[in-house]
């Protein structure tokens, strides 16, 4: 077994594997009795085949008060690391009410909210967090703290009877993350892992599960088997805008802040949680990244039990716009998801981007639907999209990818002889 990265690592740092019913047999039928995990989400995105875009939340004014105190009451932990997309949803979603923000640093509050926190939101120090957790009006907690601080907050909120939305990974340590999910089961409250980036303004890819393009791709690949047997899948993910070095230090490294999300999407499309073998190459083209012991560019190759060959091309080197592409090749054809922009123009070799786009903009509607999914779990309308088993298998593959890079050799995930020392090491 490939061990997960240990919890003592704090220097560095991008959905959810498919249910077991789909994973066990990669060629099994996906009939109505085994509904697609993408298709079962109840979202306001216009159904496929119907016209009409989802409402544009970015054009909605930020409320000066907390919707008059109506809706699901929430508390936010860690304003300094909250993603732009998540904060926008918190303030604009009519069915929820942000009652508290727990943050010790005034500059972090200003970074998130500007000069003034909206009226109706009470700011607390971390030492006074129990005030918010004991408030019966609060149904859910939003945890935006770094992975080394998040587990304790997650467990405290669950024990107080609150549902939890963890903006990123609840922990980089496999056992610690597992205890968070076990605590949620014991307390009977939902734990939703958003897999937003730990970067300040860059939310990430669990929102892809709610993206209409990937919903359609999933239905074609998994439900209707339009491509036949899957032979190859390739992804390209270049992040924009750049994160600061301080944010990168807290995030776990490129395998945990970027590759993990593409790994998860691949798992969804193939219905297989863990590859047989994985091999990684990487390099730091930016000197600052090299000083952190991290990379800004990696290529990951995987072979799955079904025979499918997967390649992931991931870059944290900031370019002019985010680059998000995915291509699936099967025995009966190929489907591709390209970059999307409102102009519909494809550029090649231009010196200035025609339509620069951040990931927050690209997946804006999907991120909003992800947050609404959390609100529905608080109301008991649906279970969390990420289960403990799904989360742990994704982290296992990310750990194996990093182990391969460090050892400069392929990692056999089904070999009992896998070197336990290949886990995430303390970086300097």
Secondary structure, DSSP 8 states (H G I E B T S, - for coil): ------TT--S--------HHHHS-TT----TTS--TTTT---SS--TT-------GGGS---SSSGGG-SEEEEEE-GGG--HHHHHHHHH-TTEEEEEEE-S-HHHHHHHHTTS--TT-EEE-GGGHHHHHT-TTEEEEEE-S-HHHHHHHHHHHHHTT-EEEESS-S-SSHHHHHHHHHHHHHHT--EEE----SSSS---GGGGGG-HHHHHHHIIIIIS-TT-SEEEEEEEEE--S---HHHHHTT--HIIIIIHHHHHHHHHHHT-SS-SEEEEEEE--SHHHHHTT--SEEEEEEE-TTS-EEEEEEE-S--SS-EEEEEEEETTEEEEE----TT----SS-SS-TT---HHHHTHHHHHHHHHHHHHHHTTSS--SS-HHHHHHHHHHHHHHHHHHHHTS-EETT-TT--GGGS-----
